[in-house]
Structures are given as structure tokens and as C-alpha cells.
Amino acid sequence: MRALTDGWLMAGRNMRHVVRAPEEIIIYFSLPIMFVLVFGYVFGSGMSVPGGGNYREFLLPGVFVMTMLYGLGATASAIAADAGRGVVDRFRSLPMARSALLSGRAGADLVRACLEMTTLVVCGLLVGWQWRDGVGPALTAVALILLLRVAMTWVGILFGLLVPNPDTVAVVVFPLAFPLTALSNVFVAPELMPDWLGAVAAWNPLSATVAAARDLFGNPGLSGDSWPARHALELAVAWPLALIAVAAPAAVRGYRRLGR
Amino acid sequence: MSDDTTAVLADGIRKRYGRTTALDGFDLAVPAGTVYGVLGPNGAGKTTAVRVLTTLLRFDAGRARVAGYDVASEPDRVREAISLTGQYAAVDEVLSGRQNLVLFGRLRRLSARRARDRAEELLDRFGLTEAADRSAGGYSGGMRRRLDLAASLVVPPRVLFLDEPTTGLDPRSRNGLWSAVRELVDDGTTVLLTTQYLQEADHLADRVCVIDSGRVVAEGTPERLKARIGADRLELVVRDAADLPTAAAVVERATGAAVTVDAELRRVDAPVADRIAVLMTVLRTLEDAGVAVEDVLVRRPTLDEAFLHLTGGRFDAQRMEVAS
């Protein structure tokens, strides 16, 4: 109970930070918009979708997921910045839940992810993307994408504690995140890749969420009959939960170790 | 042992970082309702001791109790009872002063309304009302330290830890902080403060300990510490610098001790045992020799001198300048 209320208070603190630093809000919205436009139009002109269909419509669920992945950089540097601040000593000397600083970050970043998702969906609709199978499945797809973001938040929190320097952590995150998107079904269907590469891409946690979202949105690009492709929905739930199960306890341990 | 008269108790605390020993059998007993000063040079282990006692740092051996609770096994109870104001202002630099105080009030289980009211009271008391809605990051050093102290008092703690609270503060802010500390003690709070400024400990603390290399090398009232280095001192200032050698010779003969001569201040300084007799002899002899004395006094040694003596002179002169 206390963990919840303290986490809530800390989430409020993090959101007030954004309000007091409005330049951050521009970043909130500009990255998703840029991703939709750049990838939609630059890549969109020269790519094909297995089984036919509009590439931009194929791409958008991938861009949604990619934006969620990149969010972990912001999470990591926010946590790294906090860990280096004197105020963490005060938090740690208060009779508050140990988890609150971290869960408050996770909560605030989920709110941020909702704003980003809204921006992405609006941009997507403007460039011709749409959901075709009704609102219920579409919302389920959005929920799966946000679930992945929650997992990415905990991975980001763990990074932020392992590399407690906001500048360094931003540099570390990109080279890890970029290959992860390239080696997935975000831009290219795995069956268009060499076999071994396609297998890697199919098992990529991002691919599960993207494939499940494409299915639920009714977008083109449903691909392959590999085991992970046929069980995309299950994997889109299982992967993020597994990541959270590993990253969250490790992050809490890392936070405790700040005091050694 | 959890008697109500000892607010902070440390018993043989050891803390190692790799090969460095930060605390090497650190002992401390702070009577409830008093101000206790922990003195020591940089790196002596003052901050480590505070971090151990405020549950921020685990320790390797020994026992610590704060406000009657065991630091190692009941850290949450300890946290309920204490506040910490560190060397580096521990406030959220992005939030405004008011938002900081409300947040810390809420985290201490005040209702939203009570937290807001308490924030107003504290902003007013610490002269921060005008700056209340600005980011704390934009505050001056003194304002930030005041906000930091205010944040520690949102719910009045039973034991307040102040880690070098006035380092880098101008004299006016320092005096303000000192009077705030004294008010707190009047209300029954126990205060443990660390400082490099001997003057601060002399001024505020009922008892002090001196730590060096992670252990206590002396403990007692400031008066007793000063007494430990022995004799009172005779200080004599001559009007004409040319008379300094004569004066030094006279003082040396009368006290039978080594004399320190400060040419710039035209001052002769020596330890003295039989105060009045020596004083009379010196003044009479100097008068006969025709040396004009501008000023003379017999005083107890300063805490600086006690400190130097106790830590084997490792307390360097540069820091003393800052302190004076």
C-alpha cells in the first residue's frame, strides 16, 4: 500500500519535472512524428510487403514499437541523473518505500508513453494508416505496445543504475537499441531476410509485439508460418513479462546497492 | 540498551571500502536533547559515520542505535525518527521550493492539505516565501541550504543529522542556520552535526568528539577538550615591532616555555601555568625596560589548538584560515 502511494507521489514528482522543463515536451512529441515521417516516406517508397499491401500501413505498427523501445534511453538517463543527485540521499533517508523512486519513474514514463502513442496514432492516421478490425482489437494492440514499453522502462531503469551518468547512458543505449530494431520485423518481413537472419528476427521480442499489433490492427504483412510468427500474440505478452520479471528485481537490487 | 537518554549510540562501527578503512571502531554516545559535534579533517570518516547512522550505508561490524532503534535491523523505524541535511543540499533542483516541501511532507505521510500548510509555514520561517515558486536549482547557496533544512523539519525529527551544514555559507546565512538549530534543540530535538569549523562546534555543541582515521581520538565538552592540551596562554601585543625580541625574551624567562612570535601582529604568545604571577612579572619587567604594551590577555586555548594537538598537526593551516 505504501509502495503504491509513494510510487504515485514520485510519479507526480517526475511529471512535474516535465512541466517545469517544457523543452522536454517538444522531445516527447517530435521523436514519434519524425519516426513516422522519415521511415514512412523515405523507406516507404522502395519497400515491398509480403502478400501485398501498403508499406506505410505495414510500417506504422513497427514505428509504434520502435518509439517505445527508444523510450528506454530517456528512462535510463532520467534514472542516472537522479542517482547522481543529492536528493536521492534524502529519499533514501525517508521512511518511504524503497521501490518508490523506481516505480515512480516507471509510472511517469507510462504516462509519457501514452502521450507518445496518441501522437503516433494521430500521425499515422494523417499519413494513411488505419485500423481495420474495429476499436476493441485496436485498443488491445495499443495495450500490448504499452506493455512492451513498461518492460523497456524497467530495462532502462536497470541501465540507468548500472551506468549512473546521464550522458554516458544515452550513448550506450543507442547502439544497443538500433540493431534490435533492424534485426526485427519492424522494417522488413523476416521471410525476405536470409534464413538465419530471418530466424533471429522472428524470435526478437520486438517482432512478437509488432506482429501481434499488425494482426490486431488488421494491417498487412502477416508473415511466415514459423513458430514465433504463429504465436505472436502469446509471445507479445510473454516476452515483456519475462523482461519485467528479470529487470525489475535486478533494478531494485541495483538501487539498494547505491548505499554500499 | 535502548535507554531514552541516549539518542545516538555507535559501538565499534567498522566500515571498509575495498582496502580503505573509513571507520575503524567508531564509538559515539549522544545524550538526548543535546547538540553533539563531530570534528575531524577531510577524510577522517565524518560523512561515512553520518551515512551509517542515517541508514544510507551498510556497515561491516559494530552496533548502532538511533532514537532507540537498531540501525541495521530496524532501518525504517530509524528513518521515521530522523532527518538528514547533508553537505550537498538534498533537494529536488527542478521542483520549486514549495513543491519540494510539499513532496517531502507527503512522503512523510502528511495529508495533502497538511503538507501544503506546513510548506507555507516553513517557507515563511526560512524567508523563502518570495522564492517559493522558483526552481530550487536557481536558488543561491544560502537559500538552498535553508530549503534543505526546512525539508528536514517538515515533520520535526527526534534526531537531526547535519553533515557540514554551513560549509560554503556566508556568515549571515550561517548565523541564521545556527539560531534555527538552537531553536530546534530548545524544542527537544537531538542534533548531531559534523563540521570542520571548530568555531562552529565551540559555538553550538554541548559535547564534541574529534575523529581521525575513522576513530574517535578525543571526546568531551569543548571546554574539556581545550583543557586537555593543558595550559592557558598568555598573549601580549607590543606597540613597536622593534621591541618584539625584548618582549619575547621577557615572556620566555617568565613562563619558562617556548614562545611564539607573530611579527605581523606584533604579538608574543606562550603557554602559562601560574597566570597572575607571570602576568605581573612580565608587565613589570617590560615597563622597566621601557617597552610599550598595547594589549595583553590570558586565555584558554582555542579549539583549533586543541584539534591540532589531538590529530598530530594533520589539520592543515589552509583549512584553519577558512574556519576563522
Interface residues (C-beta under 8 A of the other chain):
Chain A: D6 L9 G12 R13 R16 H17 R20 A21 R85 G86 V87 V88 D89 R90 F91 R92 S93 L94 P95 M96 A100 G259 R260
Chain B: R51 T54 T55 L56 L57 R58 D76 R79 E80 I82 S83 L84 G86 Y88 A89 A90 V91 D92 E93 V94 L95 S96 Q99 L103 F104 R106 L107 R108 S135 A151
